[in-house]
């Protein structure tokens, strides 16, 4: 009996990897903006901190959703 691929797990891993890549791109963009004091303000710092938290949660498989 051949083992069928675990489609749910493969999809989860692919989506997780995509989310990590998107989050890293956004974090990099926010870092670049923070280097520009003429356009950066506290909001960008807060968003960057949120990206760091999101990355930690995704890589630890802990997702918190506020409703």
Secondary structure, DSSP 8 states (H G I E B T S, - for coil): ------HHHHHHHHHHHHHHHHHHHHHHHHHHHHT-TTT--HHHHHHHHHHHHHHHHHHTT------
